[in-house]
Amino acid sequence: MPRFALLVERVLPLTILALAAVGAPVMVFSPEGLPRLRTLQKEMAQVRAENAELTRNIEQLQDKVRLLKEDPRTVERLARDELGLVRNTEVVFQFPAAR
C-alpha cells in the first residue's frame, strides 16, 4: 500500500500537470479556440452595430407614423408631394417641360 500512496501523492499530480501543460495550449490555439473567439467577437460587434442602426430606423418610422396620425399638415404635405393631390379650391397650371 505505501507504493500506491507514493504513486497517488507524487506521480499522479505531476502527470496531471504535464497533461495540462500540453493540453491547454493545444486547446487554446486550435481552430475552435482563440481564433474562433476573435471571429465571434467581431461578428458580435457587427451585429450590435446593425441592431443599433435598425433601432434608429424603427424610431424614425415610429415618429413618422405618429406625425401621420396626429398632424394634418403632415398628411396634406404627403398628399401634395407624393400623390400630387390638390384642394378643390386650387387651380393647377401645367406647363410643358423646357427644351
Phi and psi in radians as a Rosetta constraint file:
Dihedral C 1 N 2 CA 2 C 2 CIRCULARHARMONIC -1.095 0.35
Dihedral N 2 CA 2 C 2 N 3 CIRCULARHARMONIC -0.558 0.35
Dihedral C 2 N 3 CA 3 C 3 CIRCULARHARMONIC -1.177 0.35
Dihedral N 3 CA 3 C 3 N 4 CIRCULARHARMONIC -0.689 0.35
Dihedral C 3 N 4 CA 4 C 4 CIRCULARHARMONIC -1.125 0.35
Dihedral N 4 CA 4 C 4 N 5 CIRCULARHARMONIC -0.698 0.35
Dihedral C 4 N 5 CA 5 C 5 CIRCULARHARMONIC -1.124 0.35
Dihedral N 5 CA 5 C 5 N 6 CIRCULARHARMONIC -0.709 0.35
Dihedral C 5 N 6 CA 6 C 6 CIRCULARHARMONIC -1.098 0.35
Dihedral N 6 CA 6 C 6 N 7 CIRCULARHARMONIC -0.737 0.35
Dihedral C 6 N 7 CA 7 C 7 CIRCULARHARMONIC -1.079 0.35
Dihedral N 7 CA 7 C 7 N 8 CIRCULARHARMONIC -0.797 0.35
Dihedral C 7 N 8 CA 8 C 8 CIRCULARHARMONIC -1.193 0.35
Dihedral N 8 CA 8 C 8 N 9 CIRCULARHARMONIC -0.676 0.35
Dihedral C 8 N 9 CA 9 C 9 CIRCULARHARMONIC -1.362 0.35
Dihedral N 9 CA 9 C 9 N 10 CIRCULARHARMONIC -0.595 0.35
Dihedral C 9 N 10 CA 10 C 10 CIRCULARHARMONIC -1.955 0.35
Dihedral N 10 CA 10 C 10 N 11 CIRCULARHARMONIC -0.845 0.35
Dihedral C 10 N 11 CA 11 C 11 CIRCULARHARMONIC -1.343 0.35
Dihedral N 11 CA 11 C 11 N 12 CIRCULARHARMONIC -0.768 0.35
Dihedral C 11 N 12 CA 12 C 12 CIRCULARHARMONIC -1.046 0.35
Dihedral N 12 CA 12 C 12 N 13 CIRCULARHARMONIC -0.839 0.35
Dihedral C 12 N 13 CA 13 C 13 CIRCULARHARMONIC -1.078 0.35
Dihedral N 13 CA 13 C 13 N 14 CIRCULARHARMONIC -0.667 0.35
Dihedral C 13 N 14 CA 14 C 14 CIRCULARHARMONIC -1.155 0.35
Dihedral N 14 CA 14 C 14 N 15 CIRCULARHARMONIC -0.665 0.35
Dihedral C 14 N 15 CA 15 C 15 CIRCULARHARMONIC -1.143 0.35
Dihedral N 15 CA 15 C 15 N 16 CIRCULARHARMONIC -0.785 0.35
Dihedral C 15 N 16 CA 16 C 16 CIRCULARHARMONIC -1.094 0.35
Dihedral N 16 CA 16 C 16 N 17 CIRCULARHARMONIC -0.719 0.35
Dihedral C 16 N 17 CA 17 C 17 CIRCULARHARMONIC -1.111 0.35
Dihedral N 17 CA 17 C 17 N 18 CIRCULARHARMONIC -0.732 0.35
Dihedral C 17 N 18 CA 18 C 18 CIRCULARHARMONIC -1.129 0.35
Dihedral N 18 CA 18 C 18 N 19 CIRCULARHARMONIC -0.755 0.35
Dihedral C 18 N 19 CA 19 C 19 CIRCULARHARMONIC -1.092 0.35
Dihedral N 19 CA 19 C 19 N 20 CIRCULARHARMONIC -0.703 0.35
Dihedral C 19 N 20 CA 20 C 20 CIRCULARHARMONIC -1.163 0.35
Dihedral N 20 CA 20 C 20 N 21 CIRCULARHARMONIC -0.680 0.35
Dihedral C 20 N 21 CA 21 C 21 CIRCULARHARMONIC -1.152 0.35
Dihedral N 21 CA 21 C 21 N 22 CIRCULARHARMONIC -0.553 0.35
Dihedral C 21 N 22 CA 22 C 22 CIRCULARHARMONIC -1.539 0.35
Dihedral N 22 CA 22 C 22 N 23 CIRCULARHARMONIC -0.737 0.35
Dihedral C 22 N 23 CA 23 C 23 CIRCULARHARMONIC -1.264 0.35
Dihedral N 23 CA 23 C 23 N 24 CIRCULARHARMONIC -0.639 0.35
Dihedral C 23 N 24 CA 24 C 24 CIRCULARHARMONIC -1.087 0.35
Dihedral N 24 CA 24 C 24 N 25 CIRCULARHARMONIC -0.887 0.35
Dihedral C 24 N 25 CA 25 C 25 CIRCULARHARMONIC -1.105 0.35
Dihedral N 25 CA 25 C 25 N 26 CIRCULARHARMONIC -0.627 0.35
Dihedral C 25 N 26 CA 26 C 26 CIRCULARHARMONIC -1.090 0.35
Dihedral N 26 CA 26 C 26 N 27 CIRCULARHARMONIC -0.750 0.35
Dihedral C 26 N 27 CA 27 C 27 CIRCULARHARMONIC -1.219 0.35
Dihedral N 27 CA 27 C 27 N 28 CIRCULARHARMONIC -0.647 0.35
Dihedral C 27 N 28 CA 28 C 28 CIRCULARHARMONIC -1.199 0.35
Dihedral N 28 CA 28 C 28 N 29 CIRCULARHARMONIC -0.748 0.35
Dihedral C 28 N 29 CA 29 C 29 CIRCULARHARMONIC -1.670 0.35
Dihedral N 29 CA 29 C 29 N 30 CIRCULARHARMONIC 0.097 0.35
Dihedral C 29 N 30 CA 30 C 30 CIRCULARHARMONIC -1.246 0.35
Dihedral N 30 CA 30 C 30 N 31 CIRCULARHARMONIC 2.864 0.35
Dihedral C 30 N 31 CA 31 C 31 CIRCULARHARMONIC -1.007 0.35
Dihedral N 31 CA 31 C 31 N 32 CIRCULARHARMONIC -0.431 0.35
Dihedral C 31 N 32 CA 32 C 32 CIRCULARHARMONIC -1.641 0.35
Dihedral N 32 CA 32 C 32 N 33 CIRCULARHARMONIC 0.164 0.35
Dihedral C 32 N 33 CA 33 C 33 CIRCULARHARMONIC -1.703 0.35
Dihedral N 33 CA 33 C 33 N 34 CIRCULARHARMONIC -2.161 0.35
Dihedral C 33 N 34 CA 34 C 34 CIRCULARHARMONIC -1.065 0.35
Dihedral N 34 CA 34 C 34 N 35 CIRCULARHARMONIC -0.730 0.35
Dihedral C 34 N 35 CA 35 C 35 CIRCULARHARMONIC -1.026 0.35
Dihedral N 35 CA 35 C 35 N 36 CIRCULARHARMONIC -0.713 0.35
Dihedral C 35 N 36 CA 36 C 36 CIRCULARHARMONIC -1.159 0.35
Dihedral N 36 CA 36 C 36 N 37 CIRCULARHARMONIC -0.683 0.35
Dihedral C 36 N 37 CA 37 C 37 CIRCULARHARMONIC -1.070 0.35
Dihedral N 37 CA 37 C 37 N 38 CIRCULARHARMONIC -0.784 0.35
Dihedral C 37 N 38 CA 38 C 38 CIRCULARHARMONIC -1.135 0.35
Dihedral N 38 CA 38 C 38 N 39 CIRCULARHARMONIC -0.705 0.35
Dihedral C 38 N 39 CA 39 C 39 CIRCULARHARMONIC -1.081 0.35
Dihedral N 39 CA 39 C 39 N 40 CIRCULARHARMONIC -0.765 0.35
Dihedral C 39 N 40 CA 40 C 40 CIRCULARHARMONIC -1.157 0.35
Dihedral N 40 CA 40 C 40 N 41 CIRCULARHARMONIC -0.607 0.35
Dihedral C 40 N 41 CA 41 C 41 CIRCULARHARMONIC -1.161 0.35
Dihedral N 41 CA 41 C 41 N 42 CIRCULARHARMONIC -0.715 0.35
Dihedral C 41 N 42 CA 42 C 42 CIRCULARHARMONIC -1.119 0.35
Dihedral N 42 CA 42 C 42 N 43 CIRCULARHARMONIC -0.753 0.35
Dihedral C 42 N 43 CA 43 C 43 CIRCULARHARMONIC -1.095 0.35
Dihedral N 43 CA 43 C 43 N 44 CIRCULARHARMONIC -0.695 0.35
Dihedral C 43 N 44 CA 44 C 44 CIRCULARHARMONIC -1.102 0.35
Dihedral N 44 CA 44 C 44 N 45 CIRCULARHARMONIC -0.726 0.35
Dihedral C 44 N 45 CA 45 C 45 CIRCULARHARMONIC -1.109 0.35
Dihedral N 45 CA 45 C 45 N 46 CIRCULARHARMONIC -0.713 0.35
Dihedral C 45 N 46 CA 46 C 46 CIRCULARHARMONIC -1.133 0.35
Dihedral N 46 CA 46 C 46 N 47 CIRCULARHARMONIC -0.728 0.35
Dihedral C 46 N 47 CA 47 C 47 CIRCULARHARMONIC -1.156 0.35
Dihedral N 47 CA 47 C 47 N 48 CIRCULARHARMONIC -0.688 0.35
Dihedral C 47 N 48 CA 48 C 48 CIRCULARHARMONIC -1.124 0.35
Dihedral N 48 CA 48 C 48 N 49 CIRCULARHARMONIC -0.712 0.35
Dihedral C 48 N 49 CA 49 C 49 CIRCULARHARMONIC -1.123 0.35
Dihedral N 49 CA 49 C 49 N 50 CIRCULARHARMONIC -0.728 0.35
Dihedral C 49 N 50 CA 50 C 50 CIRCULARHARMONIC -1.122 0.35
Dihedral N 50 CA 50 C 50 N 51 CIRCULARHARMONIC -0.709 0.35
Dihedral C 50 N 51 CA 51 C 51 CIRCULARHARMONIC -1.104 0.35
Dihedral N 51 CA 51 C 51 N 52 CIRCULARHARMONIC -0.695 0.35
Dihedral C 51 N 52 CA 52 C 52 CIRCULARHARMONIC -1.115 0.35
Dihedral N 52 CA 52 C 52 N 53 CIRCULARHARMONIC -0.727 0.35
Dihedral C 52 N 53 CA 53 C 53 CIRCULARHARMONIC -1.126 0.35
Dihedral N 53 CA 53 C 53 N 54 CIRCULARHARMONIC -0.758 0.35
Dihedral C 53 N 54 CA 54 C 54 CIRCULARHARMONIC -1.137 0.35
Dihedral N 54 CA 54 C 54 N 55 CIRCULARHARMONIC -0.630 0.35
Dihedral C 54 N 55 CA 55 C 55 CIRCULARHARMONIC -1.104 0.35
Dihedral N 55 CA 55 C 55 N 56 CIRCULARHARMONIC -0.739 0.35
Dihedral C 55 N 56 CA 56 C 56 CIRCULARHARMONIC -1.090 0.35
Dihedral N 56 CA 56 C 56 N 57 CIRCULARHARMONIC -0.734 0.35
Dihedral C 56 N 57 CA 57 C 57 CIRCULARHARMONIC -1.093 0.35
Dihedral N 57 CA 57 C 57 N 58 CIRCULARHARMONIC -0.724 0.35
Dihedral C 57 N 58 CA 58 C 58 CIRCULARHARMONIC -1.094 0.35
Dihedral N 58 CA 58 C 58 N 59 CIRCULARHARMONIC -0.752 0.35
Dihedral C 58 N 59 CA 59 C 59 CIRCULARHARMONIC -1.104 0.35
Dihedral N 59 CA 59 C 59 N 60 CIRCULARHARMONIC -0.711 0.35
Dihedral C 59 N 60 CA 60 C 60 CIRCULARHARMONIC -1.111 0.35
Dihedral N 60 CA 60 C 60 N 61 CIRCULARHARMONIC -0.750 0.35
Dihedral C 60 N 61 CA 61 C 61 CIRCULARHARMONIC -1.161 0.35
Dihedral N 61 CA 61 C 61 N 62 CIRCULARHARMONIC -0.658 0.35
Dihedral C 61 N 62 CA 62 C 62 CIRCULARHARMONIC -1.120 0.35
Dihedral N 62 CA 62 C 62 N 63 CIRCULARHARMONIC -0.674 0.35
Dihedral C 62 N 63 CA 63 C 63 CIRCULARHARMONIC -1.108 0.35
Dihedral N 63 CA 63 C 63 N 64 CIRCULARHARMONIC -0.722 0.35
Dihedral C 63 N 64 CA 64 C 64 CIRCULARHARMONIC -1.133 0.35
Dihedral N 64 CA 64 C 64 N 65 CIRCULARHARMONIC -0.741 0.35
Dihedral C 64 N 65 CA 65 C 65 CIRCULARHARMONIC -1.098 0.35
Dihedral N 65 CA 65 C 65 N 66 CIRCULARHARMONIC -0.754 0.35
Dihedral C 65 N 66 CA 66 C 66 CIRCULARHARMONIC -1.057 0.35
Dihedral N 66 CA 66 C 66 N 67 CIRCULARHARMONIC -0.753 0.35
Dihedral C 66 N 67 CA 67 C 67 CIRCULARHARMONIC -1.112 0.35
Dihedral N 67 CA 67 C 67 N 68 CIRCULARHARMONIC -0.726 0.35
Dihedral C 67 N 68 CA 68 C 68 CIRCULARHARMONIC -1.133 0.35
Dihedral N 68 CA 68 C 68 N 69 CIRCULARHARMONIC -0.557 0.35
Dihedral C 68 N 69 CA 69 C 69 CIRCULARHARMONIC -1.384 0.35
Dihedral N 69 CA 69 C 69 N 70 CIRCULARHARMONIC -0.582 0.35
Dihedral C 69 N 70 CA 70 C 70 CIRCULARHARMONIC -1.902 0.35
Dihedral N 70 CA 70 C 70 N 71 CIRCULARHARMONIC -0.393 0.35
Dihedral C 70 N 71 CA 71 C 71 CIRCULARHARMONIC -1.986 0.35
Dihedral N 71 CA 71 C 71 N 72 CIRCULARHARMONIC 1.882 0.35
Dihedral C 71 N 72 CA 72 C 72 CIRCULARHARMONIC -1.111 0.35
Dihedral N 72 CA 72 C 72 N 73 CIRCULARHARMONIC -0.529 0.35
Dihedral C 72 N 73 CA 73 C 73 CIRCULARHARMONIC -1.123 0.35
Dihedral N 73 CA 73 C 73 N 74 CIRCULARHARMONIC -0.626 0.35
Dihedral C 73 N 74 CA 74 C 74 CIRCULARHARMONIC -1.158 0.35
Dihedral N 74 CA 74 C 74 N 75 CIRCULARHARMONIC -0.722 0.35
Dihedral C 74 N 75 CA 75 C 75 CIRCULARHARMONIC -1.115 0.35
Dihedral N 75 CA 75 C 75 N 76 CIRCULARHARMONIC -0.753 0.35
Dihedral C 75 N 76 CA 76 C 76 CIRCULARHARMONIC -1.108 0.35
Dihedral N 76 CA 76 C 76 N 77 CIRCULARHARMONIC -0.767 0.35
Dihedral C 76 N 77 CA 77 C 77 CIRCULARHARMONIC -1.067 0.35
Dihedral N 77 CA 77 C 77 N 78 CIRCULARHARMONIC -0.732 0.35
Dihedral C 77 N 78 CA 78 C 78 CIRCULARHARMONIC -1.122 0.35
Dihedral N 78 CA 78 C 78 N 79 CIRCULARHARMONIC -0.746 0.35
Dihedral C 78 N 79 CA 79 C 79 CIRCULARHARMONIC -1.117 0.35
Dihedral N 79 CA 79 C 79 N 80 CIRCULARHARMONIC -0.685 0.35
Dihedral C 79 N 80 CA 80 C 80 CIRCULARHARMONIC -1.251 0.35
Dihedral N 80 CA 80 C 80 N 81 CIRCULARHARMONIC -0.847 0.35
Dihedral C 80 N 81 CA 81 C 81 CIRCULARHARMONIC -1.289 0.35
Dihedral N 81 CA 81 C 81 N 82 CIRCULARHARMONIC -0.780 0.35
Dihedral C 81 N 82 CA 82 C 82 CIRCULARHARMONIC -1.673 0.35
Dihedral N 82 CA 82 C 82 N 83 CIRCULARHARMONIC -0.505 0.35
Dihedral C 82 N 83 CA 83 C 83 CIRCULARHARMONIC -1.853 0.35
Dihedral N 83 CA 83 C 83 N 84 CIRCULARHARMONIC -0.197 0.35
Dihedral C 83 N 84 CA 84 C 84 CIRCULARHARMONIC 1.226 0.35
Dihedral N 84 CA 84 C 84 N 85 CIRCULARHARMONIC 0.446 0.35
Dihedral C 84 N 85 CA 85 C 85 CIRCULARHARMONIC -1.441 0.35
Dihedral N 85 CA 85 C 85 N 86 CIRCULARHARMONIC 2.677 0.35
Dihedral C 85 N 86 CA 86 C 86 CIRCULARHARMONIC -2.338 0.35
Dihedral N 86 CA 86 C 86 N 87 CIRCULARHARMONIC 2.873 0.35
Dihedral C 86 N 87 CA 87 C 87 CIRCULARHARMONIC -1.325 0.35
Dihedral N 87 CA 87 C 87 N 88 CIRCULARHARMONIC 2.815 0.35
Dihedral C 87 N 88 CA 88 C 88 CIRCULARHARMONIC -1.112 0.35
Dihedral N 88 CA 88 C 88 N 89 CIRCULARHARMONIC -0.510 0.35
Dihedral C 88 N 89 CA 89 C 89 CIRCULARHARMONIC -1.523 0.35
Dihedral N 89 CA 89 C 89 N 90 CIRCULARHARMONIC -0.060 0.35
Dihedral C 89 N 90 CA 90 C 90 CIRCULARHARMONIC -1.639 0.35
Dihedral N 90 CA 90 C 90 N 91 CIRCULARHARMONIC 2.608 0.35
Dihedral C 90 N 91 CA 91 C 91 CIRCULARHARMONIC -1.936 0.35
Dihedral N 91 CA 91 C 91 N 92 CIRCULARHARMONIC 2.335 0.35
Dihedral C 91 N 92 CA 92 C 92 CIRCULARHARMONIC -1.915 0.35
Dihedral N 92 CA 92 C 92 N 93 CIRCULARHARMONIC 2.248 0.35
Dihedral C 92 N 93 CA 93 C 93 CIRCULARHARMONIC -1.873 0.35
Dihedral N 93 CA 93 C 93 N 94 CIRCULARHARMONIC 2.274 0.35
Dihedral C 93 N 94 CA 94 C 94 CIRCULARHARMONIC -2.001 0.35
Dihedral N 94 CA 94 C 94 N 95 CIRCULARHARMONIC 2.234 0.35
Dihedral C 94 N 95 CA 95 C 95 CIRCULARHARMONIC -1.962 0.35
Dihedral N 95 CA 95 C 95 N 96 CIRCULARHARMONIC 2.548 0.35
Dihedral C 95 N 96 CA 96 C 96 CIRCULARHARMONIC -1.155 0.35
Dihedral N 96 CA 96 C 96 N 97 CIRCULARHARMONIC 2.645 0.35
Dihedral C 96 N 97 CA 97 C 97 CIRCULARHARMONIC -1.163 0.35
Dihedral N 97 CA 97 C 97 N 98 CIRCULARHARMONIC 2.445 0.35
Dihedral C 97 N 98 CA 98 C 98 CIRCULARHARMONIC -1.197 0.35
Dihedral N 98 CA 98 C 98 N 99 CIRCULARHARMONIC 2.468 0.35
